């Protein structure tokens, strides 16, 4: 039970997805010690002679992590909510305070949440956010007076966030396609002041004592006075594993079909080809993948469909996991090499053939996906031609 009238937190974090919450835990764990400058994914070291895994870092002494107040703004889909509740339990085990605040699902839910959070947002000296593109987070930023604003990864979106802020552009998700006609344009105009305020909050201002830090596993470059620190998944490695390795290959699913970027039939064909070529036996579904698509994948490929109850970095670190993990361009080609460093697991990435893209995919889709693959270091590259039977 949360005490009545609790003291306002000095550090307040807002998360909307399981991976954002995991990355907040990683940031909290990394705070006490200096972190290396981000220069890429570490080498995937092999196993010791004799078959033993290289050890992960020893857990830090109790009390080394300063507790945070974490506000979970859950989405409506059951998979995300279930994963969030499980990661929230891990956060509480670490001594953090977790508050579950519904901000969706009804017309007035956002306003009620904003009112409930306003005092803590204004009082916090450090604010941590996981999705700078979220309109609700941007709305909360209009209330922020914090000296420090921290952005943790929300997957590969961090790459686009850094690129857009460096160019001084408004924040737009890479896969978003403009539309909505006149009503959509009216909404954009009405929201413009909120978006502009958010962009200012993401801009460091030394004369006002306002600092901005990005805590990331992505291959990004700091700019404009931002501080960049590496997220090498030290907390995950300290708390879990090393995993037991199986002889097979695991495939990692993606929501590229659900976001309208990749054609469903092309995707099905690509997964089938990868399954045959690599002898894959399991498919770790993305939390946004539709049940209909997963049933089709299982029927066509014979793969065991696994719906993870935690982010894949934690699932893989706990094990068991295949000696090879194959993914399409996505967050995990940057994060799993960190989480699995020293375990002997090989992470491979399969290119997306431009022919797989839908007619409604955003103009940015092709170059963004290629960039995700091209900047993933120390992973095995698989050409799109590995799935020529797609379609």
DRENDO-1510 file (C-alpha; in Angstrom, 1 decimal, always signed):
<recs>
REC; n; res; u; v; w
REC; 1; UNK; +0.0; +0.0; +0.0 .
REC; 2; UNK; +1.3; +3.4; -0.9 .
REC; 3; UNK; +1.3; +5.7; +2.2 .
REC; 4; UNK; -1.1; +8.7; +2.1 .
REC; 5; UNK; +0.5; +11.9; +1.1 .
REC; 6; UNK; +3.9; +10.5; +0.2 .
REC; 7; UNK; +6.9; +12.8; -0.1 .
REC; 8; UNK; +7.4; +14.1; -3.6 .
REC; 9; UNK; +10.2; +12.1; -5.4 .
REC; 10; UNK; +13.5; +13.6; -6.4 .
REC; 11; UNK; +13.6; +11.2; -9.4 .
REC; 12; UNK; +10.5; +10.3; -11.3 .
REC; 13; UNK; +10.3; +7.9; -14.2 .
REC; 14; UNK; +7.5; +7.4; -16.7 .
REC; 15; UNK; +7.2; +4.1; -18.7 .
REC; 16; UNK; +4.7; +2.8; -21.2 .
REC; 17; UNK; +6.2; -0.5; -22.2 .
REC; 18; UNK; +8.0; -3.5; -20.6 .
REC; 19; UNK; +11.3; -2.7; -22.4 .
REC; 20; UNK; +11.2; +0.9; -21.2 .
REC; 21; UNK; +10.7; -0.3; -17.6 .
REC; 22; UNK; +13.6; -2.7; -18.0 .
REC; 23; UNK; +15.8; +0.1; -19.3 .
REC; 24; UNK; +14.8; +2.3; -16.3 .
REC; 25; UNK; +16.0; -0.5; -14.0 .
REC; 26; UNK; +19.3; -0.6; -16.0 .
REC; 27; UNK; +19.7; +3.2; -15.7 .
REC; 28; UNK; +19.1; +3.1; -11.9 .
REC; 29; UNK; +21.6; +0.3; -11.6 .
REC; 30; UNK; +24.2; +2.2; -13.6 .
REC; 31; UNK; +23.8; +5.5; -11.8 .
REC; 32; UNK; +26.3; +4.9; -8.9 .
REC; 33; UNK; +29.3; +4.0; -11.1 .
REC; 34; UNK; +30.8; +5.6; -14.2 .
REC; 35; UNK; +29.8; +4.1; -17.5 .
REC; 36; UNK; +32.0; +3.8; -20.6 .
REC; 37; UNK; +31.3; +6.1; -23.6 .
REC; 38; UNK; +29.1; +4.4; -26.1 .
REC; 39; UNK; +31.1; +3.2; -29.1 .
REC; 40; UNK; +29.3; +0.1; -30.2 .
REC; 41; UNK; +28.1; -3.4; -29.2 .
REC; 42; UNK; +30.8; -5.4; -27.3 .
REC; 43; UNK; +32.4; -8.5; -28.9 .
REC; 44; UNK; +30.4; -11.7; -28.4 .
REC; 45; UNK; +33.0; -13.6; -26.5 .
REC; 46; UNK; +33.2; -17.4; -26.6 .
REC; 47; UNK; +32.8; -20.0; -23.9 .
REC; 48; UNK; +35.7; -21.0; -21.6 .
REC; 49; UNK; +37.7; -24.1; -22.5 .
REC; 50; UNK; +35.9; -27.0; -20.9 .
REC; 51; UNK; +32.5; -25.6; -21.7 .
REC; 52; UNK; +31.9; -23.2; -18.7 .
REC; 53; UNK; +30.3; -19.9; -19.3 .
REC; 54; UNK; +32.1; -16.7; -18.6 .
REC; 55; UNK; +30.7; -15.2; -15.4 .
REC; 56; UNK; +28.6; -12.0; -15.4 .
REC; 57; UNK; +29.4; -9.2; -13.0 .
REC; 58; UNK; +28.8; -9.8; -9.4 .
REC; 59; UNK; +25.6; -8.3; -7.9 .
REC; 60; UNK; +26.2; -4.9; -6.3 .
REC; 61; UNK; +25.9; -4.6; -2.5 .
REC; 62; UNK; +22.4; -4.1; -1.1 .
REC; 63; UNK; +21.6; -0.4; -1.0 .
REC; 64; UNK; +23.8; +0.5; -4.0 .
REC; 65; UNK; +20.8; +1.4; -6.1 .
REC; 66; UNK; +18.9; +4.6; -5.0 .
REC; 67; UNK; +15.2; +3.9; -5.2 .
REC; 68; UNK; +13.1; +5.6; -7.8 .
REC; 69; UNK; +9.4; +6.4; -8.1 .
REC; 70; UNK; +8.3; +4.7; -11.4 .
REC; 71; UNK; +4.9; +5.6; -12.9 .
REC; 72; UNK; +3.6; +2.9; -15.3 .
REC; 73; UNK; +1.3; +4.3; -18.0 .
REC; 74; UNK; +0.1; +1.0; -19.4 .
REC; 75; UNK; -1.2; +0.4; -22.9 .
REC; 76; UNK; -4.5; -1.5; -23.4 .
REC; 77; UNK; -3.2; -4.7; -25.0 .
REC; 78; UNK; -3.1; -7.7; -22.6 .
REC; 79; UNK; +0.4; -8.9; -23.6 .
REC; 80; UNK; +2.0; -5.6; -22.8 .
REC; 81; UNK; +0.1; -5.2; -19.6 .
REC; 82; UNK; +1.1; -8.7; -18.5 .
REC; 83; UNK; +4.8; -8.1; -19.2 .
REC; 84; UNK; +4.7; -4.7; -17.5 .
REC; 85; UNK; +3.2; -6.2; -14.3 .
REC; 86; UNK; +6.0; -8.8; -14.2 .
REC; 87; UNK; +8.8; -6.3; -14.8 .
REC; 88; UNK; +7.1; -4.0; -12.2 .
REC; 89; UNK; +7.4; -6.9; -9.7 .
REC; 90; UNK; +11.2; -7.0; -10.4 .
REC; 91; UNK; +11.4; -3.3; -9.9 .
REC; 92; UNK; +9.7; -3.6; -6.5 .
REC; 93; UNK; +12.1; -6.3; -5.6 .
REC; 94; UNK; +14.9; -3.8; -6.3 .
REC; 95; UNK; +13.4; -1.4; -3.8 .
REC; 96; UNK; +11.7; +1.0; -6.3 .
REC; 97; UNK; +8.3; +2.4; -5.8 .
REC; 98; UNK; +6.0; +1.5; -8.7 .
REC; 99; UNK; +2.7; +3.3; -9.4 .
REC; 100; UNK; +0.2; +2.0; -11.9 .
REC; 101; UNK; -1.6; +4.9; -13.5 .
REC; 102; UNK; -4.2; +4.2; -16.2 .
REC; 103; UNK; -4.0; +6.9; -18.8 .
REC; 104; UNK; -5.9; +5.2; -21.6 .
REC; 105; UNK; -9.1; +3.3; -22.2 .
REC; 106; UNK; -11.6; +6.1; -21.7 .
REC; 107; UNK; -12.2; +9.6; -22.9 .
REC; 108; UNK; -11.3; +11.3; -19.6 .
REC; 109; UNK; -8.5; +8.9; -18.5 .
REC; 110; UNK; -5.7; +11.1; -19.8 .
REC; 111; UNK; -7.0; +14.1; -18.0 .
REC; 112; UNK; -7.5; +12.2; -14.7 .
REC; 113; UNK; -3.9; +10.8; -15.0 .
REC; 114; UNK; -2.4; +14.2; -15.7 .
REC; 115; UNK; -4.2; +15.7; -12.7 .
REC; 116; UNK; -3.1; +12.9; -10.4 .
REC; 117; UNK; +0.6; +13.2; -11.5 .
REC; 118; UNK; +0.9; +17.0; -11.8 .
REC; 119; UNK; +2.4; +17.6; -8.3 .
REC; 120; UNK; +5.0; +14.9; -8.6 .
REC; 121; UNK; +6.0; +15.9; -12.1 .
REC; 122; UNK; +6.5; +19.6; -11.0 .
REC; 123; UNK; +8.5; +18.6; -7.9 .
REC; 124; UNK; +10.9; +16.0; -9.4 .
REC; 125; UNK; +14.5; +17.2; -9.9 .
REC; 126; UNK; +15.2; +14.3; -12.4 .
REC; 127; UNK; +12.6; +13.0; -14.8 .
REC; 128; UNK; +13.2; +9.8; -16.8 .
REC; 129; UNK; +11.2; +9.0; -19.9 .
REC; 130; UNK; +11.1; +6.0; -22.2 .
REC; 131; UNK; +9.3; +7.2; -25.3 .
REC; 132; UNK; +10.0; +10.8; -26.4 .
REC; 133; UNK; +7.5; +10.3; -29.2 .
REC; 134; UNK; +4.6; +9.6; -26.9 .
REC; 135; UNK; +2.1; +12.4; -27.0 .
REC; 136; UNK; +1.1; +11.7; -23.4 .
REC; 137; UNK; +4.8; +11.9; -22.3 .
REC; 138; UNK; +5.1; +15.1; -24.3 .
REC; 139; UNK; +2.1; +16.5; -22.5 .
REC; 140; UNK; +3.6; +15.6; -19.1 .
REC; 141; UNK; +6.8; +17.4; -20.2 .
REC; 142; UNK; +4.9; +20.7; -20.3 .
REC; 143; UNK; +4.7; +20.5; -16.5 .
REC; 144; UNK; +8.4; +19.5; -15.9 .
REC; 145; UNK; +10.7; +21.8; -14.0 .
REC; 146; UNK; +13.4; +19.2; -13.4 .
REC; 147; UNK; +17.1; +20.1; -13.7 .
REC; 148; UNK; +17.8; +16.8; -15.5 .
REC; 149; UNK; +15.8; +14.9; -18.1 .
REC; 150; UNK; +16.9; +11.4; -19.0 .
REC; 151; UNK; +15.8; +9.4; -22.1 .
REC; 152; UNK; +16.1; +5.6; -21.9 .
REC; 153; UNK; +15.7; +3.4; -24.9 .
REC; 154; UNK; +12.3; +2.6; -26.3 .
REC; 155; UNK; +13.9; +0.2; -28.9 .
REC; 156; UNK; +15.3; +1.6; -32.1 .
REC; 157; UNK; +13.1; +4.7; -31.7 .
REC; 158; UNK; +16.1; +6.2; -29.9 .
REC; 159; UNK; +18.0; +6.3; -33.2 .
REC; 160; UNK; +15.3; +8.3; -34.8 .
REC; 161; UNK; +14.9; +10.6; -31.8 .
REC; 162; UNK; +18.6; +11.5; -31.8 .
REC; 163; UNK; +18.6; +12.1; -35.6 .
REC; 164; UNK; +15.5; +14.3; -35.5 .
REC; 165; UNK; +16.6; +16.4; -32.5 .
REC; 166; UNK; +20.1; +16.9; -34.1 .
REC; 167; UNK; +18.3; +18.2; -37.2 .
REC; 168; UNK; +15.9; +20.3; -35.2 .
REC; 169; UNK; +12.9; +18.5; -36.6 .
REC; 170; UNK; +9.6; +17.8; -35.0 .
REC; 171; UNK; +9.4; +14.4; -33.4 .
REC; 172; UNK; +7.6; +11.8; -35.7 .
REC; 173; UNK; +7.9; +8.0; -35.5 .
REC; 174; UNK; +9.8; +6.6; -38.4 .
REC; 175; UNK; +6.9; +4.3; -39.5 .
REC; 176; UNK; +4.2; +6.9; -39.3 .
REC; 177; UNK; +2.5; +8.0; -42.5 .
REC; 178; UNK; +0.8; +11.3; -42.6 .
REC; 179; UNK; -3.0; +11.3; -43.2 .
REC; 180; UNK; -6.3; +12.0; -41.5 .
REC; 181; UNK; -7.3; +14.7; -43.9 .
REC; 182; UNK; -8.5; +18.0; -42.6 .
REC; 183; UNK; -9.3; +16.7; -39.1 .
REC; 184; UNK; -5.8; +15.2; -38.8 .
REC; 185; UNK; -4.2; +18.5; -39.8 .
REC; 186; UNK; -6.4; +20.4; -37.3 .
REC; 187; UNK; -5.3; +18.0; -34.5 .
REC; 188; UNK; -1.7; +18.5; -35.5 .
REC; 189; UNK; -2.0; +22.3; -35.3 .
REC; 190; UNK; -3.8; +22.1; -32.0 .
REC; 191; UNK; -1.0; +19.9; -30.6 .
REC; 192; UNK; +1.9; +21.9; -32.1 .
REC; 193; UNK; +2.5; +24.0; -28.9 .
REC; 194; UNK; +2.8; +20.8; -26.8 .
REC; 195; UNK; +5.2; +19.3; -29.3 .
REC; 196; UNK; +7.3; +22.5; -29.4 .
REC; 197; UNK; +7.6; +22.5; -25.6 .
REC; 198; UNK; +8.7; +18.9; -25.6 .
REC; 199; UNK; +11.4; +19.6; -28.1 .
REC; 200; UNK; +12.7; +22.5; -25.9 .
REC; 201; UNK; +12.7; +20.1; -22.9 .
REC; 202; UNK; +14.9; +17.7; -24.9 .
REC; 203; UNK; +17.4; +20.5; -25.6 .
REC; 204; UNK; +20.1; +21.1; -22.9 .
REC; 205; UNK; +20.4; +24.6; -21.6 .
REC; 206; UNK; +23.5; +25.2; -19.5 .
REC; 207; UNK; +22.5; +28.8; -18.7 .
REC; 208; UNK; +19.2; +27.4; -17.1 .
REC; 209; UNK; +21.0; +24.5; -15.5 .
REC; 210; UNK; +18.9; +22.0; -17.6 .
REC; 211; UNK; +20.7; +18.8; -18.5 .
REC; 212; UNK; +19.6; +16.1; -20.9 .
REC; 213; UNK; +21.0; +12.5; -20.8 .
REC; 214; UNK; +20.5; +9.7; -23.2 .
REC; 215; UNK; +21.0; +6.2; -21.8 .
REC; 216; UNK; +21.2; +3.8; -24.7 .
REC; 217; UNK; +22.3; +0.6; -26.3 .
REC; 218; UNK; +21.8; +2.0; -29.7 .
REC; 219; UNK; +24.5; +3.3; -32.0 .
REC; 220; UNK; +23.8; +7.0; -31.5 .
REC; 221; UNK; +25.9; +10.1; -31.2 .
REC; 222; UNK; +25.4; +12.8; -28.6 .
REC; 223; UNK; +24.8; +16.4; -29.9 .
REC; 224; UNK; +24.0; +19.8; -28.6 .
REC; 225; UNK; +25.3; +19.3; -25.1 .
REC; 226; UNK; +23.5; +16.1; -24.4 .
REC; 227; UNK; +25.2; +13.5; -22.3 .
REC; 228; UNK; +25.3; +9.9; -23.7 .
REC; 229; UNK; +25.9; +6.9; -21.5 .
REC; 230; UNK; +26.0; +3.2; -22.5 .
REC; 231; UNK; +23.3; +0.8; -21.4 .
REC; 232; UNK; +25.3; -2.5; -21.4 .
REC; 233; UNK; +22.6; -4.4; -19.5 .
REC; 234; UNK; +24.7; -4.8; -16.4 .
REC; 235; UNK; +21.7; -5.2; -14.2 .
REC; 236; UNK; +20.3; -8.0; -16.3 .
REC; 237; UNK; +23.6; -9.8; -16.4 .
REC; 238; UNK; +24.1; -9.4; -12.6 .
REC; 239; UNK; +20.6; -10.7; -11.8 .
REC; 240; UNK; +20.1; -13.5; -14.3 .
REC; 241; UNK; +22.0; -16.3; -16.0 .
REC; 242; UNK; +24.2; -17.2; -17.6 .
REC; 243; UNK; +21.7; -19.3; -19.6 .
REC; 244; UNK; +21.8; -22.9; -20.6 .
REC; 245; UNK; +22.3; -23.2; -24.3 .
REC; 246; UNK; +20.3; -25.5; -26.6 .
REC; 247; UNK; +21.6; -26.9; -29.8 .
REC; 248; UNK; +18.9; -25.3; -32.0 .
REC; 249; UNK; +18.3; -21.8; -33.4 .
REC; 250; UNK; +15.7; -19.4; -32.1 .
REC; 251; UNK; +13.9; -16.9; -34.3 .
REC; 252; UNK; +12.8; -13.5; -32.9 .
REC; 253; UNK; +9.5; -12.1; -34.1 .
REC; 254; UNK; +8.8; -8.5; -35.2 .
REC; 255; UNK; +5.7; -6.2; -35.4 .
REC; 256; UNK; +6.7; -4.9; -38.8 .
REC; 257; UNK; +3.5; -6.5; -40.2 .
REC; 258; UNK; +1.3; -5.0; -37.5 .
REC; 259; UNK; +2.8; -1.5; -38.1 .
REC; 260; UNK; +2.0; -1.8; -41.8 .
REC; 261; UNK; +5.6; -1.8; -43.0 .
REC; 262; UNK; +6.0; -5.4; -44.3 .
REC; 263; UNK; +3.6; -7.4; -46.3 .
REC; 264; UNK; +2.1; -10.3; -44.3 .
REC; 265; UNK; +2.7; -13.0; -47.0 .
REC; 266; UNK; +6.3; -11.8; -47.6 .
REC; 267; UNK; +7.0; -12.0; -43.9 .
REC; 268; UNK; +5.5; -15.5; -43.6 .
REC; 269; UNK; +7.6; -16.7; -46.5 .
REC; 270; UNK; +10.7; -15.2; -45.0 .
REC; 271; UNK; +10.2; -16.9; -41.7 .
REC; 272; UNK; +9.5; -20.2; -43.4 .
REC; 273; UNK; +12.8; -19.9; -45.4 .
REC; 274; UNK; +14.8; -19.0; -42.3 .
REC; 275; UNK; +13.3; -21.9; -40.4 .
REC; 276; UNK; +14.3; -24.3; -43.1 .
REC; 277; UNK; +17.8; -22.9; -43.6 .
REC; 278; UNK; +18.8; -22.6; -40.0 .
REC; 279; UNK; +16.8; -25.5; -38.4 .
REC; 280; UNK; +15.0; -23.2; -36.1 .
REC; 281; UNK; +12.5; -24.7; -33.6 .
REC; 282; UNK; +11.2; -21.8; -31.6 .
REC; 283; UNK; +9.8; -18.4; -32.5 .
REC; 284; UNK; +9.7; -15.7; -29.8 .
REC; 285; UNK; +6.8; -13.6; -30.6 .
REC; 286; UNK; +6.8; -9.8; -30.3 .
REC; 287; UNK; +4.2; -8.6; -27.8 .
REC; 288; UNK; +2.3; -6.8; -30.6 .
REC; 289; UNK; +2.1; -9.7; -33.0 .
REC; 290; UNK; -1.5; -10.7; -33.8 .
REC; 291; UNK; -2.8; -14.2; -32.8 .
REC; 292; UNK; -4.0; -14.8; -36.4 .
REC; 293; UNK; -0.5; -14.2; -37.8 .
REC; 294; UNK; +1.1; -16.4; -35.1 .
REC; 295; UNK; -1.3; -19.2; -35.9 .
REC; 296; UNK; -0.4; -19.0; -39.6 .
REC; 297; UNK; +3.3; -19.0; -38.8 .
REC; 298; UNK; +2.9; -22.1; -36.6 .
REC; 299; UNK; +0.8; -23.9; -39.2 .
REC; 300; UNK; +3.2; -23.1; -42.2 .
REC; 301; UNK; +6.6; -23.5; -40.4 .
REC; 302; UNK; +5.9; -26.0; -37.6 .
REC; 303; UNK; +7.7; -23.6; -35.2 .
REC; 304; UNK; +6.9; -23.6; -31.5 .
REC; 305; UNK; +5.4; -20.1; -30.8 .
REC; 306; UNK; +6.6; -18.7; -27.5 .
REC; 307; UNK; +4.8; -15.7; -26.0 .
REC; 308; UNK; +7.4; -14.3; -23.6 .
REC; 309; UNK; +6.2; -13.0; -20.2 .
REC; 310; UNK; +9.2; -10.7; -19.9 .
REC; 311; UNK; +11.3; -8.6; -22.4 .
REC; 312; UNK; +13.4; -10.9; -24.5 .
REC; 313; UNK; +16.7; -9.7; -23.0 .
REC; 314; UNK; +15.6; -11.2; -19.7 .
REC; 315; UNK; +14.1; -14.3; -21.2 .
REC; 316; UNK; +17.3; -15.0; -23.2 .
REC; 317; UNK; +19.6; -14.3; -20.2 .
REC; 318; UNK; +17.6; -16.7; -18.0 .
REC; 319; UNK; +17.6; -19.3; -20.7 .
REC; 320; UNK; +17.4; -21.9; -22.0 .
REC; 321; UNK; +18.2; -20.2; -25.3 .
REC; 322; UNK; +19.5; -21.4; -28.7 .
REC; 323; UNK; +23.2; -21.1; -29.6 .
REC; 324; UNK; +22.1; -18.9; -32.5 .
REC; 325; UNK; +19.3; -16.2; -32.4 .
REC; 326; UNK; +18.1; -14.9; -35.7 .
REC; 327; UNK; +16.1; -11.6; -35.9 .
REC; 328; UNK; +14.9; -9.2; -38.5 .
REC; 329; UNK; +16.1; -5.6; -38.1 .
REC; 330; UNK; +14.9; -4.6; -34.6 .
REC; 331; UNK; +16.0; -3.6; -31.1 .
REC; 332; UNK; +17.3; -7.0; -30.1 .
REC; 333; UNK; +20.2; -7.0; -32.7 .
REC; 334; UNK; +21.6; -4.2; -30.6 .
REC; 335; UNK; +20.6; -5.3; -27.1 .
REC; 336; UNK; +21.0; -9.0; -27.1 .
REC; 337; UNK; +24.8; -8.9; -27.7 .
REC; 338; UNK; +25.1; -6.9; -24.5 .
REC; 339; UNK; +22.7; -9.1; -22.5 .
REC; 340; UNK; +24.4; -12.3; -23.7 .
REC; 341; UNK; +28.0; -11.2; -23.9 .
REC; 342; UNK; +30.3; -14.0; -22.8 .
REC; 343; UNK; +27.7; -16.8; -23.2 .
REC; 344; UNK; +28.7; -18.1; -26.6 .
REC; 345; UNK; +25.4; -17.1; -28.2 .
REC; 346; UNK; +25.6; -15.8; -31.8 .
REC; 347; UNK; +23.1; -13.1; -32.8 .
REC; 348; UNK; +22.2; -12.9; -36.5 .
REC; 349; UNK; +20.2; -10.3; -38.4 .
REC; 350; UNK; +18.4; -11.0; -41.6 .
REC; 351; UNK; +18.0; -8.0; -44.0 .
REC; 352; UNK; +14.6; -6.9; -45.1 .
REC; 353; UNK; +14.3; -6.9; -48.9 .
REC; 354; UNK; +12.7; -3.7; -50.1 .
REC; 355; UNK; +10.3; -5.8; -52.1 .
REC; 356; UNK; +8.7; -7.0; -48.8 .
REC; 357; UNK; +7.6; -3.4; -47.9 .
REC; 358; UNK; +3.9; -2.6; -48.3 .
REC; 359; UNK; +2.7; +0.2; -50.6 .
REC; 360; UNK; +1.6; +2.1; -47.5 .
REC; 361; UNK; +5.0; +1.9; -45.7 .
REC; 362; UNK; +6.5; +5.3; -44.9 .
REC; 363; UNK; +9.2; +6.7; -47.2 .
REC; 364; UNK; +11.6; +6.4; -44.3 .
REC; 365; UNK; +11.0; +2.7; -43.8 .
REC; 366; UNK; +13.6; +1.3; -46.2 .
REC; 367; UNK; +16.5; +3.5; -45.0 .
REC; 368; UNK; +15.6; +3.2; -41.3 .
REC; 369; UNK; +15.5; -0.7; -41.4 .
REC; 370; UNK; +18.8; -0.7; -43.4 .
REC; 371; UNK; +20.3; +1.6; -40.8 .
REC; 372; UNK; +19.3; -0.7; -37.9 .
REC; 373; UNK; +21.0; -3.6; -39.6 .
REC; 374; UNK; +24.1; -1.7; -40.9 .
REC; 375; UNK; +24.9; -0.3; -37.4 .
REC; 376; UNK; +24.6; -3.6; -35.5 .
REC; 377; UNK; +28.1; -4.6; -34.7 .
REC; 378; UNK; +29.4; -8.1; -34.0 .
REC; 379; UNK; +26.3; -9.8; -35.3 .
REC; 380; UNK; +26.1; -12.2; -38.1 .
REC; 381; UNK; +24.6; -10.7; -41.3 .
REC; 382; UNK; +22.1; -12.7; -43.3 .
REC; 383; UNK; +21.1; -11.3; -46.7 .
REC; 384; UNK; +17.5; -10.9; -47.6 .
REC; 385; UNK; +18.1; -13.5; -50.3 .
REC; 386; UNK; +18.1; -16.1; -47.5 .
REC; 387; UNK; +14.4; -15.9; -47.8 .
REC; 388; UNK; +13.8; -15.9; -51.6 .
REC; 389; UNK; +10.6; -17.9; -51.3 .
REC; 390; UNK; +8.7; -15.0; -49.6 .
REC; 391; UNK; +5.5; -14.2; -51.3 .
</recs>
